[in-house]
């Protein structure tokens, strides 16, 4: 990816600095198709029976919007894009099944034969109203991994995106390199963000992404995640830069079930390109390879309550 915090009271400007210093990806540092720090291999997800739907902080079922039906051709043309093929219906038998307790799995792709990929967008630094317009019109699903101190100046920006059916997930308080901080600090980074995001958005994040992918496969971080509520650690197989992706695979091609990393970024970090231009280029690259975009959470079975 591309973006060490020492205090939960750090201001937005200081918290943003750690992110924006590595503006082309939260783990590969813009230097090629490197795997996330801590390893990008997938661990086998536990497969319990009778798993239930996600629940809110109050323990009630969280609302789940249906998968987008897809936008019409005119909407795609407005954004100078060719339409993506609609994603297939979400599988009834979810490929990833999460347990309520115990070690959480680490994964960077979803095992599926559906010709789909998943877009995840990190941190929340850029809050471009045109991006909300774009997502509203194109109905492309995303998952948002938000950093508390980066979004707390405008939690409201992400609520229209959430209302479209896009889930809010956990990306720490202020984006530190997790392996370089002690266990208690790791825990506070995850737990404090979990509490804030749950309060603001009404549903507890099910997933966690460590900044830069760092420490993802370490027992210390896994234990901290377990104590704070998320039930999986999510990495990625490709990261979107400005006009194209960086790939971990040697053939530099998308595979079914790949998780793609992008960031909420604007012209200052994208060499003049806007958030919508970057996202449009990402969709074009996906379309060129014949893939659809599905919602990651539609392929994950939440733990039984």
C-alpha positions in Angstrom: 0.0 0.0 0.0 1.3 3.5 0.4 1.0 5.5 3.7 3.8 5.8 13.0 1.3 7.1 15.0 2.2 7.5 18.7 -1.0 9.1 20.3 -4.7 8.6 19.9 -5.1 12.4 20.3 -3.0 13.1 17.3 -4.7 15.7 15.0 -6.0 15.0 11.6 -3.1 16.7 9.9 -0.5 14.7 11.8 -2.4 11.4 11.2 -2.7 12.2 7.5 1.0 12.7 7.2 1.8 9.1 7.8 -0.7 8.1 5.2 0.1 10.6 2.5 3.9 10.1 2.7 3.3 6.9 0.8 0.5 8.0 -1.5 0.6 5.3 -4.2 -0.4 2.2 -2.1 -0.8 1.1 1.5 2.0 -1.6 1.4 3.9 -1.8 -1.8 5.4 1.7 -1.5 4.9 2.4 -5.1 7.9 0.3 -6.1 6.4 -2.6 -8.0 4.4 -5.6 -7.3 5.6 -6.3 -3.8 3.5 -8.4 -1.3 2.1 -6.6 1.7 4.4 -6.5 4.7 3.8 -9.4 6.9 3.0 -11.7 4.0 0.2 -11.8 1.5 -0.6 -15.5 1.5 -4.1 -16.5 2.5 -4.8 -18.6 5.5 -7.6 -21.1 5.4 -10.8 -19.6 6.8 -12.6 -21.6 9.5 -15.9 -23.1 8.3 -18.5 -23.3 11.1 -22.1 -24.3 10.5 -25.2 -22.2 11.1 -23.4 -18.9 10.8 -25.6 -15.9 11.1 -25.8 -12.5 9.3 -23.7 -9.6 10.5 -25.1 -7.9 13.6 -25.0 -4.3 14.8 -23.4 -3.1 18.0 -26.8 -3.7 19.7 -26.8 -7.3 18.5 -29.6 -6.9 16.0 -29.2 -8.0 12.4 -27.4 -5.3 10.4 -29.2 -4.1 7.2 -27.8 -5.6 4.1 -28.5 -3.9 0.8 -28.9 -6.1 -2.2 -26.0 -6.4 -4.7 -26.1 -3.6 -7.2 -28.0 -4.4 -10.3 -25.7 -2.2 -12.3 -26.0 1.2 -13.9 -27.4 1.9 -17.4 -25.2 2.6 -20.3 -25.9 6.4 -20.1 -24.5 6.5 -16.6 -21.3 4.8 -17.6 -21.0 7.0 -20.7 -21.2 10.1 -18.4 -18.0 9.0 -16.7 -16.4 8.0 -20.0 -16.5 4.4 -19.2 -17.7 1.2 -20.8 -20.2 -0.7 -18.7 -19.0 -3.5 -16.5 -20.9 -6.8 -16.7 -23.2 -7.1 -13.7 -21.8 -9.4 -10.9 -23.5 -12.7 -10.5 -25.8 -13.3 -7.5 -23.9 -13.7 -4.3 -23.2 -17.4 -3.5 -25.5 -19.0 -0.9 -22.6 -21.1 0.3 -20.1 -18.4 1.3 -16.5 -19.3 0.4 -15.2 -17.6 3.5 -16.8 -18.6 6.8 -15.8 -16.8 10.0 -15.8 -18.1 13.6 -17.1 -16.2 16.5 -13.9 -16.8 18.6 -10.3 -18.0 18.2 -7.6 -17.1 15.7 -8.8 -14.9 12.9 -8.0 -15.9 9.3 -5.8 -13.7 7.0 -6.7 -13.6 3.3 -5.9 -11.6 0.2 -8.3 -13.3 -2.2 -11.6 -15.2 -2.1 -11.7 -18.7 -3.6 -14.5 -18.5 -6.2 -15.1 -19.5 -9.8 -17.2 -16.4 -10.3 -15.3 -14.0 -12.6 -15.4 -11.2 -10.0 -12.9 -9.1 -8.2 -13.4 -7.0 -5.0 -12.5 -3.3 -4.6 -11.4 -2.1 -1.2 -10.6 1.6 -0.5 -8.5 2.6 2.5 -8.1 5.4 5.0 -10.6 8.2 3.9 -8.2 11.1 3.3 -9.9 12.4 0.2 -13.6 13.3 0.5 -14.6 14.2 -3.0 -18.4 14.8 -3.4 -18.0 13.7 -7.1 -17.0 10.3 -6.0 -20.2 9.9 -4.0 -22.1 10.9 -7.2 -20.1 8.4 -9.2 -20.8 5.5 -6.9 -24.4 6.4 -6.7 -24.8 6.4 -10.4 -22.6 3.4 -11.3 -23.6 1.2 -8.4 -20.2 -0.4 -8.1 -19.7 -2.0 -4.7 -16.7 -1.2 -2.5 -15.5 -2.0 1.0 -14.2 1.0 3.0 -11.4 0.4 5.5 -11.4 3.7 7.4 -8.8 5.2 9.7 -10.4 7.0 12.6 -8.2 10.1 12.8 -8.4 10.6 9.1 -12.2 10.5 8.9 -13.2 12.0 12.2 -13.3 15.6 10.8 -16.1 14.4 8.5 -17.7 11.1 9.4 -20.7 12.2 7.4 -19.0 12.0 4.1 -19.0 8.2 4.1 -22.6 7.7 5.2 -24.1 8.1 1.7 -21.6 5.6 0.5 -22.6 3.3 3.3 -26.3 3.8 2.4 -25.5 2.4 -1.0 -24.8 -1.0 0.7 -21.0 -0.5 1.1 -19.6 -1.7 4.4 -17.4 0.2 6.8 -14.4 -1.7 8.0 -11.5 -1.1 10.5 -8.1 0.4 9.5 -6.8 1.6 13.0 -6.9 4.9 14.8 -3.9 6.7 13.2 -2.3 4.3 10.7 0.9 3.1 12.5 3.3 0.4 11.5 1.8 -2.2 13.7 4.8 -4.5 14.2 6.8 -1.5 15.6 4.4 -0.8 18.4 3.8 -2.9 21.6 0.8 -5.2 22.0 -1.2 -2.8 24.2 -0.8 0.0 21.6 -1.8 -2.4 18.8 -4.9 -3.3 20.8 -5.9 0.4 21.4 -5.3 1.2 17.7 -7.8 -1.5 16.7 -10.3 -1.3 19.6 -10.6 2.5 19.7 -11.2 2.6 16.0 -13.7 -0.2 16.3 -15.7 1.7 19.0 -15.7 5.0 17.0 -16.7 3.4 13.7 -19.4 1.3 15.4 -20.8 4.4 17.0 -20.8 6.5 13.9 -22.0 4.0 11.4 -24.2 1.7 13.5 -22.6 -1.6 12.7 -19.4 -3.1 14.1 -16.7 -3.7 11.5 -16.3 -7.3 10.7 -13.0 -7.0 9.0 -9.6 -5.4 9.8 -6.7 -4.3 7.6 -3.4 -3.4 9.2 -1.7 -0.3 7.7 0.8 -1.3 5.0 -0.3 -4.9 5.6 2.3 -4.9 8.3 2.3 -7.7 10.9 -0.8 -9.3 9.4 0.5 -12.9 10.0 2.0 -12.3 13.5 0.4 -13.8 16.6 0.5 -10.5 18.4 -1.6 -8.7 15.9 -3.9 -11.6 15.5 -4.5 -11.6 19.2 -5.2 -7.9 19.3 -7.7 -8.2 16.5 -9.5 -11.0 18.4 -9.8 -8.8 21.5 -11.4 -5.9 19.6 -14.1 -7.5 17.5 -13.1 -7.9 13.8 -13.1 -11.6 12.7 -10.7 -11.5 9.8 -7.6 -9.7 8.5 -7.9 -8.6 4.9 -4.9 -8.0 2.6 -4.9 -7.6 -1.2 -3.5 -9.0 -4.4 -3.3 -5.8 -6.5 -3.0 -2.1 -5.6 -4.4 0.7 -7.7 -1.9 3.5 -8.3 -3.0 6.4 -10.5 -3.8 4.9 -13.9 -3.0 1.2 -13.5 -2.5 -1.5 -10.9 0.5 -3.0 -9.3 0.3 -6.8 -9.2 1.7 -9.4 -6.9 1.3 -12.1 -9.5 4.2 -12.5 -12.0 1.8 -12.5 -14.9 0.3 -9.2 -13.9 -3.2 -10.4 -14.5 -6.3 -10.4 -12.3 -7.6 -13.7 -11.1 -11.1 -14.6 -10.0 -11.6 -13.6 -6.3 -8.7 -11.1 -6.2 -9.0 -8.3 -3.6 -7.8 -4.9 -5.0 -6.5 -2.1 -2.8 -7.2 1.5 -3.6 -7.2 4.7 -1.5 -9.3 7.8 -1.0 -6.9 10.2 -2.8 -7.0 13.5 -4.7 -5.0 15.5 -7.1 -2.2 16.4 -4.7 -1.3 12.7 -4.3 -2.4 11.5 -7.7 -0.3 13.9 -9.8 -3.3 16.0 -10.7 -5.8 13.2 -11.2 -9.0 13.3 -9.3 -10.5 10.5 -7.1 -13.1 9.8 -9.8 -10.5 9.7 -12.6 -8.4 7.2 -10.6 -11.4 5.1 -9.9 -12.6 5.2 -13.5 -9.1 4.0 -14.6 -9.4 1.2 -12.1 -12.8 0.1 -13.5 -11.4 0.3 -17.0 -8.6 -2.0 -16.1 -11.0 -4.4 -14.6 -13.3 -4.2 -17.6 -10.4 -4.8 -20.0 -9.7 -8.1 -18.3 -13.3 -9.2 -18.4 -14.1 -9.1 -14.7 -17.1 -7.8 -12.8 -17.0 -6.2 -9.4 -18.7 -7.9 -6.5 -19.2 -6.9 -2.9 -16.6 -8.6 -0.7 -18.9 -9.0 2.2 -21.4 -11.0 0.0 -18.8 -13.7 -0.1 -18.1 -13.9 3.6 -20.3 -15.6 6.2 -20.3 -13.8 9.5 -19.9 -15.7 12.7 -22.9 -17.3 14.4 -24.0 -15.1 17.3 
